[in-house]
Amino acid sequence: MLYITGITGHTGTWLLKRLIAENYQGPIRCVVRKNSNTTLIDQSELNIEKVYGDLDDINFLMKSMENVKTMIHISWIMHSPKVVEAAIANNVNWAILVHTTGRFSKYKSASEEYINIEDSLLERKNEINITVLRPTMIYGSAADRNMIKLIDFMNRFRLFPLFGKGGNLMQPVHARDLGNAYYDVLMNPGVTMNNNYNLSGKNPLTYRKLIETVSKKLNKKTTLVTLPLGFSVFSARIYNKLTSKALISEEQVLRMQEDKAFSYEKAKNDFGYNPIDFEEGIQEEVELYLKSKGQS
């Protein structure tokens, strides 16, 4: 039995599409919410059992994981401790956990909790086989909660504020590439079990280049307003003192200067991971966005 959390989410949907394309034959049990759109599951013709529950409910997890052999946890990293606890109690053989490259941030508020959760789980490898997957920033549709906000802002405004020089590196990854990676990890236990992989986009690019690429795909002339880093940090500090509902914090401004580029060579060598280039992926997302706005 394969157990999956987050199958109706952004990257989980792409995993489901790959399972369908491959005509996966094994039984699948997936956790969904009462308000989740399960149309694709229901029409998949796969051997899928839906269970409705809350990943914060350890009793639900204990019961729903009975007779499970392998588990793919795509949902939030904060649920990982309870999910793994239930998996161990049910003698699950292998837990594939989707976490985040956010653990590598030098800012404790961004990384400390991720590190503590992940390291505490990896210490339990004597009780269960664990594979950790760490995506970078995920994009690909209106469900990404990252790039879609940027696209919408740039579609509505001609001026774009740039904190600092915009030379920090980023490597966003398309949700489809992640869904395919989850499947390929599952199908290659001989090399992927008890391993960990950073899953990034094809090539790193500067934040400035990322903005310019989105502008180009929107066919917009965007004027970048470069704000000195010191001024940006000071402004964010004052802004946060003036309101309790600030949209950006001083630390967030500083974190925007961090490089967020990670090699996926290990994933490429072990299971053939081959993500698409950002320019190709963002073209798809921009087209979806414009269509949703009646502008295509």
C-alpha positions in Angstrom: 0.0 0.0 0.0 1.3 3.4 -1.0 0.2 6.3 1.3 0.2 9.9 0.0 -0.4 13.2 1.7 -0.9 16.4 -0.3 -2.0 14.6 -3.5 -4.5 17.3 -4.4 -1.9 20.1 -3.9 0.3 21.9 -6.4 3.0 19.2 -6.8 0.9 16.3 -5.6 -1.4 16.8 -8.6 1.6 16.4 -10.9 2.5 13.2 -9.1 -1.0 11.9 -9.6 -0.9 12.7 -13.3 2.4 10.7 -13.6 0.9 7.8 -11.7 -2.0 7.8 -14.1 0.3 8.1 -17.2 2.3 5.2 -16.0 -0.8 3.2 -15.1 0.4 2.5 -11.6 -0.9 -0.9 -10.5 -0.5 -0.9 -6.7 -3.1 0.2 -4.1 -2.9 3.8 -3.0 -4.4 5.4 0.0 -4.4 9.2 0.0 -5.3 11.8 2.7 -7.7 14.5 1.5 -9.7 17.2 3.1 -13.5 17.4 3.0 -13.3 20.4 0.7 -10.5 19.1 -1.5 -11.2 18.8 -5.3 -10.8 15.1 -5.9 -12.1 15.0 -9.5 -8.7 13.8 -10.9 -8.5 11.1 -8.3 -12.1 9.9 -9.0 -11.5 9.8 -12.7 -8.0 8.3 -12.6 -9.1 4.6 -12.8 -6.3 3.8 -10.4 -6.8 1.7 -7.2 -7.1 4.7 -4.9 -8.7 4.8 -1.5 -9.5 8.3 -0.1 -9.4 8.9 3.6 -10.6 12.2 5.1 -8.8 13.6 8.0 -6.4 16.1 9.6 -2.6 15.5 9.6 -2.5 17.1 13.1 -4.6 14.3 14.4 -2.2 11.5 15.5 -5.1 9.1 16.1 -6.3 9.6 12.5 -2.8 9.1 11.2 -2.3 5.9 13.3 -5.5 4.4 11.9 -5.2 5.5 8.3 -1.6 4.2 8.0 -2.5 0.6 8.8 -1.1 -1.9 6.2 1.0 0.8 4.5 4.4 -0.1 3.1 5.6 3.2 1.6 4.6 6.7 2.3 5.1 10.0 0.4 4.5 13.0 2.5 4.1 16.0 0.2 2.1 18.2 2.6 3.6 20.7 5.0 7.0 19.9 6.7 5.4 20.9 10.1 3.3 17.7 9.9 6.3 15.5 9.3 7.0 14.5 13.0 3.5 13.2 13.5 3.3 11.5 10.1 6.6 9.7 10.7 5.6 8.8 14.2 2.5 7.1 12.9 4.5 5.5 10.1 6.9 3.9 12.6 4.1 2.7 14.8 2.6 1.0 11.8 5.9 -0.6 10.6 5.9 1.4 7.4 9.1 0.5 5.5 9.9 3.7 3.7 9.0 7.4 4.3 9.6 9.8 1.4 9.4 13.3 2.9 9.1 16.5 0.9 10.8 19.3 2.9 12.6 22.5 1.7 15.9 24.0 0.9 14.8 26.7 3.4 16.8 24.7 6.0 20.0 26.1 4.4 19.1 29.8 5.1 21.6 31.6 7.3 18.7 33.3 9.1 17.6 31.2 12.1 14.0 32.3 11.9 13.8 30.9 8.4 15.8 27.7 9.0 16.0 26.7 12.6 12.7 24.9 12.9 13.2 23.1 9.5 16.6 21.9 10.7 15.3 20.7 14.0 12.5 18.8 12.5 14.5 17.2 9.7 17.5 16.3 11.8 15.3 14.7 14.6 13.6 12.6 12.0 16.8 11.5 10.3 18.0 10.2 13.7 15.3 7.6 13.5 16.6 5.9 10.4 17.2 2.8 12.5 13.4 2.6 12.8 12.3 3.5 9.3 13.9 4.1 5.9 13.8 7.8 5.2 14.4 9.8 2.0 14.3 13.6 2.1 13.5 15.8 -0.9 14.1 19.5 -0.8 12.6 21.7 -3.5 13.6 25.3 -4.0 10.9 27.9 -4.7 8.0 26.2 -6.5 6.1 27.7 -9.4 4.0 26.6 -12.3 0.4 27.7 -11.8 -1.9 30.0 -9.8 -1.5 27.4 -7.0 2.2 28.2 -6.4 1.6 31.1 -4.0 5.0 32.5 -5.1 5.5 33.4 -8.7 1.9 34.1 -9.4 1.9 37.0 -7.0 4.9 38.5 -8.8 3.3 38.0 -12.2 0.1 39.7 -11.0 2.0 42.7 -9.5 4.0 43.1 -12.7 1.0 42.9 -14.9 -0.7 45.7 -12.9 2.2 48.1 -12.2 5.0 49.4 -14.5 7.4 50.2 -11.6 9.0 47.4 -9.7 11.0 48.0 -6.4 14.3 46.1 -6.3 15.9 45.9 -2.8 19.6 46.0 -3.3 21.2 45.2 -6.7 19.2 42.0 -7.4 22.3 40.0 -8.0 21.4 37.1 -5.6 20.9 33.8 -7.3 17.6 31.9 -7.5 16.6 28.6 -9.0 12.8 28.2 -9.0 11.5 24.7 -9.8 8.4 23.8 -11.8 5.8 21.8 -10.0 5.6 19.3 -12.8 9.3 18.5 -12.4 8.7 17.8 -8.8 5.8 15.5 -9.4 7.9 13.6 -11.8 10.8 13.5 -9.3 8.5 12.0 -6.6 7.5 9.2 -8.9 11.1 8.5 -10.1 12.3 8.4 -6.5 9.6 5.9 -5.6 10.5 3.7 -8.6 14.2 3.6 -7.8 14.4 2.5 -4.1 17.8 0.8 -4.7 19.5 4.2 -5.0 17.1 6.7 -3.5 16.1 5.0 -0.2 17.9 6.6 2.8 19.2 9.4 0.6 18.4 13.1 0.3 18.2 15.3 -2.7 17.9 19.0 -3.5 15.4 19.6 -6.3 15.9 22.9 -8.1 15.2 24.3 -11.6 17.5 23.8 -14.5 19.8 26.8 -14.1 20.3 29.5 -11.5 19.6 33.1 -12.5 19.8 36.4 -10.7 16.7 37.9 -9.1 17.1 40.9 -11.5 17.1 38.5 -14.5 14.1 36.7 -13.1 12.2 39.9 -13.0 13.3 40.9 -16.5 12.2 37.4 -17.8 8.7 37.7 -16.3 8.4 41.2 -17.7 9.4 39.9 -21.1 6.9 37.1 -21.0 4.1 39.5 -20.0 5.2 41.7 -22.9 5.4 44.6 -20.5 7.9 47.4 -20.1 8.8 47.3 -16.4 11.0 49.9 -14.9 13.1 48.6 -12.0 13.5 51.0 -9.1 16.7 50.0 -7.4 16.6 50.8 -3.7 19.9 50.7 -1.8 20.0 47.8 0.7 20.7 50.0 3.7 17.8 52.3 2.9 15.5 49.2 2.3 16.4 47.6 5.6 15.9 50.9 7.5 12.5 51.5 5.7 11.3 48.0 6.5 12.3 48.6 10.2 10.3 51.8 10.4 7.4 50.3 8.4 7.1 47.4 10.9 7.1 49.8 13.8 4.2 51.8 12.3 2.0 48.8 11.6 1.3 45.3 12.9 0.2 44.2 9.4 3.4 44.9 7.5 3.7 43.1 4.2 7.5 42.7 4.5 9.9 42.6 7.4 13.5 43.8 7.9 14.7 40.2 7.9 12.8 39.4 4.7 14.6 42.2 2.9 17.9 40.8 4.1 16.9 37.2 3.2 16.1 38.4 -0.4 19.9 39.0 -0.7 20.7 35.3 -0.1 21.7 33.0 -2.9 19.1 30.3 -3.3 20.7 28.1 -5.9 21.3 24.4 -5.3 22.9 21.7 -7.4 20.6 18.8 -8.5 23.5 16.7 -9.8 22.9 14.0 -7.3 19.3 13.6 -8.3 20.3 13.7 -12.0 22.7 10.8 -11.5 20.5 8.7 -9.2 17.1 8.9 -11.0 17.5 11.0 -14.1 16.1 14.3 -12.7 16.0 16.8 -15.6 14.1 20.0 -14.8 13.0 22.5 -17.4 14.5 26.0 -17.8 12.8 28.9 -16.0 12.2 30.8 -19.2 10.2 27.8 -20.6 8.3 27.2 -17.3 7.4 30.8 -16.6 6.1 31.1 -20.2 3.5 28.5 -19.3 2.5 30.1 -16.1 2.2 33.6 -17.7 0.0 32.2 -20.4 -2.3 30.5 -17.8 -2.4 33.8 -15.8 -3.3 35.9 -18.8 -6.0 33.4 -19.9 -7.5 33.6 -16.4 -7.6 37.4 -16.8 -9.1 37.2 -20.3 -6.0 38.9 -21.7 -4.6 36.0 -23.8 
